[in-house]
Amino acid sequence: MADAEVIVAGAGPTGLMLAYELRLAGVDVLLLERAPERGTVESRAGGLHARTMEVLDQRGILGPFLEAGRPIQAGHFSGLWLDFTGFPSRYPYLLGILQTKVERLLEERVLPAGARLRRSAEVVGLRQDEAGVEVEVAGPDGTERLSAAYLVGCDGGRSTVRRLAGIGFPGTPATLTALLGDVELADPPEDLIFQERREGGAISVLQLEPGWYRVMTQQYDRVAGRDEPVTLDTLRQACLSIAGTDYGMHTPRWLSRFGDAARQASAYRSGRVLLAGDAAHVHFPAGGQGLNLGVQDAVNLGWKLASVVAGHTPESLLDTYHSERHPVAERVLQNTRAQTALSRVDSHTTALREVLGKLIEFDDVNRYLGEMVSALDVRYPMGAGHPLAGHRVPDADIETSSGDTRVFRLLHAGRGVLLDLTAGAEYGAAAAPWADRVDVVRATSAADRWVMPSLGAVPVPAAVLLRPDGHIAWAADAGSLPGALTRWFGPPR
Ligand SMILES: Cc1cc2nc3c(=O)[nH]c(=O)nc-3n(C[C@H](O)[C@H](O)[C@H](O)COP(=O)(O)OP(=O)(O)OC[C@H]3O[C@@H](n4cnc5c(N)ncnc54)[C@H](O)[C@@H]3O)c2cc1C
């Protein structure tokens, strides 16, 4: 008997979200986490983008995140401000919330949902065959072997699982050195969000919480070695050389150094081993996208893996995880490369920034960049079909006989949904043989058009088939509904 149906290595935001998705579908999940306790010092990610808030809302768990964060109406592209207020989303803003809080809130939902979490448990070896995966785990009491049907490496940028599975990690090396300190400042700049580019590099100061600031410098004249120590004095010297002041920094809570290496796993799956989050992609934290990308990987993978484990769909469904999510991260890597190129401080780059700064004043440019960094415009390739196919469904106002008033509420259970917006029973009858996996919901739509990222206003179709991740798998009447049901949910019962 296996120790779990799925073992997830790493209880960062990606691993926690994946475990939640798997538990929602009833999968027996074991999370293995190397760290003895959840970190409270490494603040790392500073915010959740619109699409991440949407996926949490789709599961009915967004409330505590909204309460713990603060809305910021703007985002940025390489420090050039973007206005998010026109987003076609219920959440047209960036939610300022530190990664430590995101992890705590996720953990508070994952454990009661029934996931098992073992800390001080480091994955150090793996072996797989057609029947399953055997994972070697090192802990305080020595090494043991655990078995599962699948292993997902959510173990961060230096992923052991990726290395052990022999998956390549090609990309581009670092070209700059960034230093970061979460510190107290005796003499902070006046602006709550402050950034400047000077001859010696770029500097930004962001107030994280009252009395607590994040100071970040970027220097382009050298690439520091990965293991060079970083001290308060290193950060202070970098600030002095760029800005001529260290803002009276003291009492560091977290100091870090990173570069802009951008790399991506060549395959997101090797047999029974999969990768998600930073284990699958790393890039410069420009525009605040990494955590968001990982959470969305998890939401794409969770229901597919659960369906394969339950025997509803063939293993080939897992290949769509790579074909859908690899291009999404590839685009993020490209946009972060563009952002770091634009952050350079030479006069040619300054001229280019001025041009882009003017372009961003055009609504279409602002919207294009905003919907890209917030991942609202992600569309999965579904082949020929309805123009809405592959897009995420909007959280449109509807009315159902059971009193639901918006689309996202229908996705709380993490099941497929056939949303029938007609007065007839034709679509519901067609989906009936999938009733164990797909809910049929009859509703009336409050509007006759949905406003979609990158598409604009689109007439509301008579019916849509929604995957558990909220993406539209089929819309009436383009293509076969039974065909789409079989493709995404397996053969009819
Ligand atoms: C300064 C900075 C600012 C950032 N800002 C943003 C931002 O604003 N927005 C954003 O979206 N992203 C941001 N990011 C990126 C974000 O922090 C990462 O993308 C995110 O942490 C990835 O989550 P993850 O769960 O995939 O990996 P991680 O958070 O790295 O979690 C991996 C987990 O796996 C565990 N682990 C590692 N090896 C093993 C093993 N062998 N066995 C078991 N467990 C293991 C680790 O202990 C860790 O808990 C920022 C990053 C940095 C450094």
The ligand as an SDF file (V2000), in Angstrom:
LIG
                    3D

 53 58  0  0  0  0  0  0  0  0999 V2000
   12.8270   39.5600   -3.3420 C   0  0  0  0  0  0  0  0  0  0  0  0
   11.7330   38.7800   -3.9830 C   0  0  0  0  0  0  0  0  0  0  0  0
   10.5490   39.4250   -4.2670 C   0  0  0  0  0  0  0  0  0  0  0  0
    9.5410   38.7230   -4.8620 C   0  0  0  0  0  0  0  0  0  0  0  0
    8.3840   39.3780   -5.1390 N   0  0  0  0  0  0  0  0  0  0  0  0
    7.3790   38.7180   -5.7120 C   0  0  0  0  0  0  0  0  0  0  0  0
    6.1290   39.3430   -5.9050 C   0  0  0  0  0  0  0  0  0  0  0  0
    5.9230   40.5020   -5.5660 O   0  0  0  0  0  0  0  0  0  0  0  0
    5.1410   38.6220   -6.4820 N   0  0  0  0  0  0  0  0  0  0  0  0
    5.3140   37.3130   -6.8370 C   0  0  0  0  0  0  0  0  0  0  0  0
    4.3660   36.7050   -7.3680 O   0  0  0  0  0  0  0  0  0  0  0  0
    6.4910   36.6830   -6.6350 N   0  0  0  0  0  0  0  0  0  0  0  0
    7.5110   37.3400   -6.0830 C   0  0  0  0  0  0  0  0  0  0  0  0
    8.6800   36.7040   -5.8270 N   0  0  0  0  0  0  0  0  0  0  0  0
    8.8330   35.2970   -6.2290 C   0  0  0  0  0  0  0  0  0  0  0  0
    8.2490   34.3450   -5.1990 C   0  0  0  0  0  0  0  0  0  0  0  0
    8.8510   34.5320   -3.9390 O   0  0  0  0  0  0  0  0  0  0  0  0
    8.4640   32.8980   -5.6600 C   0  0  0  0  0  0  0  0  0  0  0  0
    8.0970   32.8040   -7.0050 O   0  0  0  0  0  0  0  0  0  0  0  0
    7.6450   31.9310   -4.8300 C   0  0  0  0  0  0  0  0  0  0  0  0
    8.1880   31.7880   -3.5400 O   0  0  0  0  0  0  0  0  0  0  0  0
    7.6080   30.5400   -5.4780 C   0  0  0  0  0  0  0  0  0  0  0  0
    6.8670   29.6820   -4.6650 O   0  0  0  0  0  0  0  0  0  0  0  0
    7.1670   28.1180   -4.6930 P   0  0  0  0  0  0  0  0  0  0  0  0
    6.2110   27.5220   -3.7110 O   0  0  0  0  0  0  0  0  0  0  0  0
    7.1230   27.6470   -6.0860 O   0  0  0  0  0  0  0  0  0  0  0  0
    8.6530   27.9610   -4.2090 O   0  0  0  0  0  0  0  0  0  0  0  0
    9.3020   28.3590   -2.7940 P   0  0  0  0  0  0  0  0  0  0  0  0
    8.5800   29.5010   -2.1920 O   0  0  0  0  0  0  0  0  0  0  0  0
   10.7560   28.4850   -3.0260 O   0  0  0  0  0  0  0  0  0  0  0  0
    9.0050   27.1030   -1.8720 O   0  0  0  0  0  0  0  0  0  0  0  0
    9.7140   25.9060   -2.0350 C   0  0  0  0  0  0  0  0  0  0  0  0
    9.6030   25.1110   -0.7400 C   0  0  0  0  0  0  0  0  0  0  0  0
   10.2140   23.8390   -0.9370 O   0  0  0  0  0  0  0  0  0  0  0  0
   11.0230   23.5260    0.1880 C   0  0  0  0  0  0  0  0  0  0  0  0
   12.0650   22.5930   -0.2830 N   0  0  0  0  0  0  0  0  0  0  0  0
   13.1470   22.8720   -1.0330 C   0  0  0  0  0  0  0  0  0  0  0  0
   13.8280   21.7410   -1.3120 N   0  0  0  0  0  0  0  0  0  0  0  0
   13.1450   20.7280   -0.7270 C   0  0  0  0  0  0  0  0  0  0  0  0
   13.3340   19.3280   -0.6800 C   0  0  0  0  0  0  0  0  0  0  0  0
   14.3790   18.7220   -1.2970 N   0  0  0  0  0  0  0  0  0  0  0  0
   12.4540   18.5650    0.0160 N   0  0  0  0  0  0  0  0  0  0  0  0
   11.3740   19.1420    0.6390 C   0  0  0  0  0  0  0  0  0  0  0  0
   11.1640   20.4860    0.6220 N   0  0  0  0  0  0  0  0  0  0  0  0
   12.0270   21.2670   -0.0690 C   0  0  0  0  0  0  0  0  0  0  0  0
   11.5500   24.8700    0.6520 C   0  0  0  0  0  0  0  0  0  0  0  0
   11.9440   24.8290    2.0050 O   0  0  0  0  0  0  0  0  0  0  0  0
   10.3360   25.7680    0.4130 C   0  0  0  0  0  0  0  0  0  0  0  0
    9.4760   25.8110    1.5370 O   0  0  0  0  0  0  0  0  0  0  0  0
    9.7180   37.3600   -5.2020 C   0  0  0  0  0  0  0  0  0  0  0  0
   10.9100   36.7180   -4.9030 C   0  0  0  0  0  0  0  0  0  0  0  0
   11.9170   37.4170   -4.2920 C   0  0  0  0  0  0  0  0  0  0  0  0
   13.2010   36.7260   -3.9700 C   0  0  0  0  0  0  0  0  0  0  0  0
  1  2  1  0
  2  3  1  0
  2 52  2  0
  3  4  2  0
  4  5  1  0
  4 50  1  0
  5  6  2  0
  6  7  1  0
  6 13  1  0
  7  8  2  0
  7  9  1  0
  9 10  1  0
 10 11  2  0
 10 12  1  0
 12 13  2  0
 13 14  1  0
 14 15  1  0
 14 50  1  0
 15 16  1  0
 16 17  1  0
 16 18  1  0
 18 19  1  0
 18 20  1  0
 20 21  1  0
 20 22  1  0
 22 23  1  0
 23 24  1  0
 24 25  2  0
 24 26  1  0
 24 27  1  0
 27 28  1  0
 28 29  2  0
 28 30  1  0
 28 31  1  0
 31 32  1  0
 32 33  1  0
 33 34  1  0
 33 48  1  0
 34 35  1  0
 35 36  1  0
 35 46  1  0
 36 37  1  0
 36 45  1  0
 37 38  2  0
 38 39  1  0
 39 40  1  0
 39 45  2  0
 40 41  1  0
 40 42  2  0
 42 43  1  0
 43 44  2  0
 44 45  1  0
 46 47  1  0
 46 48  1  0
 48 49  1  0
 50 51  2  0
 51 52  1  0
 52 53  1  0
M  END
$$$$
